Amino acid sequence: MSIRKFAFALTAAASFAVLGTASAAVMVVGTGPERSCYEAAKADRATGATIRTCTEALEQGTLSPRDRAATYTNRSALLISRDKAELALADADDALKIEPSMTAASVNRSAALIMLGQYAEARTTIDAAIPLASGVELQRALYNRAMASEALGDIKGAYHDLKRAVDLDPKFEAARVELARYQVHSR
């Protein structure tokens, strides 16, 4: 079974050239470059300029700890869409150092690890985040775990995660496409 190349921002379902991952954006309170960074991640406008805007927000030093973690998370989503997995992983790790329970950062960390072929670590990361996730973050987390599980040979686990993601949102196109590849046979 081949794994298709898709990535999905938490708030926008647009495909990128990434190995079966979903990334996430986190809203910030501020109105400066941190807000522009969030809006770019939310709308999947991953350009050099939008990534620089995120960097500018982080370099200002005026962000609350939560907004700093959110901005690292948002920049990691943009970096994932630009196929910069190592940088995205570093940003997700920085976010999690500040806010260990920020599930969107864990979603992005798992996406970057999948891109780097580190499937077991990706699954461990997302396994820890799933109990904390809800809504769209849970859907993206389940999708990433399915991609990691499939790469590790756990086809049944991947199927169940994709099924659950589609049950949560029947319009989650990436999960529907991946789920359609499976055939269930009764014995």
C-alpha positions as a Markdown table, in Angstrom:
| # | Residue | x | y | z |
|---|---|---|---|---|
| 1 | Met | 0.0 | 0.0 | 0.0 |
| 2 | Ser | 1.5 | 3.4 | -0.9 |
| 3 | Ile | 1.2 | 6.4 | 1.2 |
| 4 | Arg | 0.0 | 9.5 | -0.7 |
| 5 | Lys | 1.7 | 12.8 | -0.2 |
| 6 | Phe | -0.6 | 15.3 | 1.6 |
| 7 | Ala | -0.5 | 17.8 | 4.3 |
| 8 | Phe | -3.3 | 19.8 | 5.9 |
| 9 | Ala | -3.2 | 22.8 | 8.1 |
| 10 | Leu | -5.5 | 22.5 | 11.0 |
| 11 | Thr | -7.9 | 25.2 | 9.8 |
| 12 | Ala | -7.4 | 24.8 | 6.1 |
| 13 | Ala | -7.5 | 21.6 | 4.1 |
| 14 | Ala | -5.1 | 22.3 | 1.3 |
| 15 | Ser | -2.7 | 19.7 | 0.0 |
| 16 | Phe | 1.1 | 20.2 | 0.0 |
| 17 | Ala | 4.0 | 17.9 | -1.1 |
| 18 | Val | 4.4 | 16.2 | 2.3 |
| 19 | Leu | 4.3 | 12.5 | 3.3 |
| 20 | Gly | 0.8 | 11.9 | 4.7 |
| 21 | Thr | 0.7 | 14.6 | 7.4 |
| 22 | Ala | -1.6 | 17.2 | 8.9 |
| 23 | Ser | -0.4 | 20.4 | 10.5 |
| 24 | Ala | -2.1 | 22.8 | 12.9 |
| 25 | Ala | -2.4 | 26.5 | 13.5 |
| 26 | Val | -3.1 | 28.2 | 16.9 |
| 27 | Met | -4.9 | 31.6 | 17.4 |
| 28 | Val | -3.0 | 34.3 | 19.1 |
| 29 | Val | -4.3 | 37.3 | 21.2 |
| 30 | Gly | -2.0 | 40.0 | 19.8 |
| 31 | Thr | -2.6 | 42.2 | 16.8 |
| 32 | Gly | 0.9 | 42.6 | 15.5 |
| 33 | Pro | 3.1 | 40.2 | 13.4 |
| 34 | Glu | 2.0 | 37.3 | 15.6 |
| 35 | Arg | -1.5 | 37.8 | 14.4 |
| 36 | Ser | -0.4 | 38.0 | 10.8 |
| 37 | Cys | 1.6 | 34.8 | 11.3 |
| 38 | Tyr | -1.5 | 33.1 | 12.6 |
| 39 | Glu | -3.6 | 34.3 | 9.7 |
| 40 | Ala | -1.0 | 33.0 | 7.3 |
| 41 | Ala | -0.9 | 29.6 | 8.9 |
| 42 | Lys | -4.7 | 29.4 | 9.1 |
| 43 | Ala | -5.1 | 30.3 | 5.4 |
| 44 | Asp | -2.0 | 28.2 | 4.3 |
| 45 | Arg | -0.2 | 31.2 | 2.9 |
| 46 | Ala | 3.3 | 29.8 | 3.4 |
| 47 | Thr | 5.7 | 32.2 | 1.7 |
| 48 | Gly | 9.1 | 33.4 | 2.7 |
| 49 | Ala | 7.5 | 36.7 | 3.7 |
| 50 | Thr | 4.9 | 35.1 | 6.0 |
| 51 | Ile | 7.5 | 32.9 | 7.6 |
| 52 | Arg | 9.7 | 36.1 | 8.2 |
| 53 | Thr | 6.6 | 37.7 | 9.8 |
| 54 | Cys | 6.5 | 34.9 | 12.3 |
| 55 | Thr | 10.2 | 35.3 | 12.9 |
| 56 | Glu | 9.7 | 39.0 | 13.5 |
| 57 | Ala | 7.0 | 38.3 | 16.0 |
| 58 | Leu | 9.2 | 35.8 | 17.9 |
| 59 | Glu | 12.2 | 38.3 | 17.9 |
| 60 | Gln | 10.1 | 41.1 | 19.4 |
| 61 | Gly | 10.2 | 39.6 | 22.8 |
| 62 | Thr | 6.8 | 41.1 | 23.8 |
| 63 | Leu | 4.7 | 37.9 | 23.4 |
| 64 | Ser | 3.1 | 36.2 | 26.3 |
| 65 | Pro | 4.4 | 32.6 | 26.8 |
| 66 | Arg | 1.2 | 31.2 | 25.3 |
| 67 | Asp | 1.4 | 33.5 | 22.2 |
| 68 | Arg | 5.1 | 32.7 | 21.8 |
| 69 | Ala | 4.3 | 28.9 | 21.8 |
| 70 | Ala | 1.4 | 29.6 | 19.4 |
| 71 | Thr | 3.6 | 31.6 | 17.1 |
| 72 | Tyr | 6.2 | 28.8 | 17.1 |
| 73 | Thr | 3.4 | 26.4 | 16.3 |
| 74 | Asn | 2.1 | 28.6 | 13.5 |
| 75 | Arg | 5.5 | 29.0 | 11.9 |
| 76 | Ser | 6.0 | 25.2 | 12.1 |
| 77 | Ala | 2.8 | 24.8 | 10.1 |
| 78 | Leu | 4.1 | 27.1 | 7.5 |
| 79 | Leu | 7.4 | 25.4 | 7.4 |
| 80 | Ile | 5.7 | 22.0 | 7.0 |
| 81 | Ser | 3.9 | 23.3 | 3.9 |
| 82 | Arg | 7.3 | 24.4 | 2.5 |
| 83 | Asp | 8.8 | 21.0 | 3.1 |
| 84 | Lys | 11.2 | 22.3 | 5.7 |
| 85 | Ala | 10.6 | 19.4 | 8.2 |
| 86 | Glu | 13.7 | 19.9 | 10.3 |
| 87 | Leu | 12.9 | 23.6 | 10.9 |
| 88 | Ala | 9.3 | 22.8 | 11.6 |
| 89 | Leu | 10.3 | 20.1 | 14.1 |
| 90 | Ala | 12.5 | 22.6 | 15.9 |
| 91 | Asp | 9.7 | 25.1 | 16.1 |
| 92 | Ala | 7.2 | 22.5 | 17.3 |
| 93 | Asp | 9.7 | 21.4 | 20.0 |
| 94 | Asp | 10.2 | 25.1 | 21.1 |
| 95 | Ala | 6.5 | 25.5 | 21.4 |
| 96 | Leu | 6.1 | 22.3 | 23.5 |
| 97 | Lys | 8.9 | 23.5 | 25.8 |
| 98 | Ile | 6.8 | 26.5 | 26.6 |
| 99 | Glu | 3.4 | 24.9 | 26.5 |
| 100 | Pro | 3.7 | 21.1 | 26.8 |
| 101 | Ser | -0.1 | 20.6 | 26.4 |
| 102 | Met | -0.4 | 22.6 | 23.1 |
| 103 | Thr | -1.8 | 19.8 | 21.0 |
| 104 | Ala | -1.4 | 21.7 | 17.8 |
| 105 | Ala | 2.3 | 21.8 | 18.4 |
| 106 | Ser | 2.2 | 18.0 | 18.9 |
| 107 | Val | 0.3 | 17.6 | 15.6 |
| 108 | Asn | 2.9 | 19.6 | 13.8 |
| 109 | Arg | 5.8 | 17.8 | 15.6 |
| 110 | Ser | 4.3 | 14.5 | 14.4 |
| 111 | Ala | 3.9 | 15.8 | 10.9 |
| 112 | Ala | 7.5 | 16.9 | 10.7 |
| 113 | Leu | 8.7 | 13.5 | 12.1 |
| 114 | Ile | 6.6 | 11.7 | 9.5 |
| 115 | Met | 8.2 | 13.9 | 6.8 |
| 116 | Leu | 11.6 | 12.9 | 8.2 |
| 117 | Gly | 10.7 | 9.2 | 8.1 |
| 118 | Gln | 10.7 | 8.9 | 11.9 |
| 119 | Tyr | 7.4 | 7.1 | 12.1 |
| 120 | Ala | 7.7 | 5.5 | 15.6 |
| 121 | Glu | 8.6 | 8.8 | 17.2 |
| 122 | Ala | 5.8 | 10.5 | 15.3 |
| 123 | Arg | 3.3 | 7.9 | 16.6 |
| 124 | Thr | 4.6 | 8.3 | 20.2 |
| 125 | Thr | 4.3 | 12.1 | 20.0 |
| 126 | Ile | 0.7 | 11.9 | 18.7 |
| 127 | Asp | -0.3 | 9.1 | 21.1 |
| 128 | Ala | 0.5 | 11.5 | 23.9 |
| 129 | Ala | -1.5 | 14.3 | 22.4 |
| 130 | Ile | -4.7 | 12.5 | 21.4 |
| 131 | Pro | -6.2 | 12.3 | 24.9 |
| 132 | Leu | -5.8 | 16.2 | 25.1 |
| 133 | Ala | -7.1 | 16.9 | 21.6 |
| 134 | Ser | -10.7 | 17.7 | 20.5 |
| 135 | Gly | -12.4 | 18.9 | 17.4 |
| 136 | Val | -10.3 | 19.6 | 14.3 |
| 137 | Glu | -7.1 | 19.0 | 16.3 |
| 138 | Leu | -8.3 | 15.5 | 17.1 |
| 139 | Gln | -9.1 | 14.8 | 13.5 |
| 140 | Arg | -5.6 | 15.9 | 12.3 |
| 141 | Ala | -4.0 | 14.0 | 15.2 |
| 142 | Leu | -5.8 | 10.8 | 14.2 |
| 143 | Tyr | -4.9 | 11.3 | 10.6 |
| 144 | Asn | -1.2 | 11.7 | 11.4 |
| 145 | Arg | -1.3 | 8.7 | 13.7 |
| 146 | Ala | -2.9 | 6.7 | 10.8 |
| 147 | Met | -0.1 | 7.8 | 8.4 |
| 148 | Ala | 2.6 | 6.8 | 11.0 |
| 149 | Ser | 0.9 | 3.6 | 11.8 |
| 150 | Glu | 0.5 | 2.6 | 8.2 |
| 151 | Ala | 4.2 | 3.3 | 7.6 |
| 152 | Leu | 5.0 | 1.0 | 10.6 |
| 153 | Gly | 2.9 | -1.8 | 9.2 |
| 154 | Asp | -0.1 | -1.3 | 11.6 |
| 155 | Ile | -2.7 | -1.3 | 8.9 |
| 156 | Lys | -5.6 | -2.1 | 11.2 |
| 157 | Gly | -4.7 | 0.7 | 13.5 |
| 158 | Ala | -4.3 | 3.1 | 10.6 |
| 159 | Tyr | -7.8 | 2.1 | 9.3 |
| 160 | His | -9.4 | 2.7 | 12.7 |
| 161 | Asp | -7.8 | 6.1 | 13.1 |
| 162 | Leu | -8.9 | 7.2 | 9.6 |
| 163 | Lys | -12.4 | 5.8 | 10.2 |
| 164 | Arg | -12.6 | 7.8 | 13.4 |
| 165 | Ala | -11.3 | 11.0 | 11.8 |
| 166 | Val | -14.0 | 10.6 | 9.0 |
| 167 | Asp | -16.7 | 9.9 | 11.6 |
| 168 | Leu | -15.8 | 13.1 | 13.4 |
| 169 | Asp | -15.9 | 15.1 | 10.2 |
| 170 | Pro | -17.3 | 13.4 | 7.0 |
| 171 | Lys | -16.0 | 16.3 | 5.0 |
| 172 | Phe | -12.3 | 15.7 | 6.0 |
| 173 | Glu | -11.2 | 15.0 | 2.5 |
| 174 | Ala | -7.7 | 13.7 | 3.1 |
| 175 | Ala | -9.0 | 11.1 | 5.6 |
| 176 | Arg | -11.8 | 10.1 | 3.2 |
| 177 | Val | -9.3 | 9.7 | 0.4 |
| 178 | Glu | -7.0 | 7.6 | 2.5 |
| 179 | Leu | -9.8 | 5.5 | 4.0 |
| 180 | Ala | -11.2 | 4.7 | 0.5 |
| 181 | Arg | -7.9 | 2.8 | -0.2 |
| 182 | Tyr | -8.9 | 0.2 | 2.4 |
| 183 | Gln | -11.0 | -2.9 | 1.9 |
| 184 | Val | -12.5 | -4.6 | 4.9 |
| 185 | His | -13.1 | -8.3 | 4.5 |
| 186 | Ser | -15.1 | -10.4 | 7.0 |
| 187 | Arg | -13.8 | -13.8 | 8.0 |
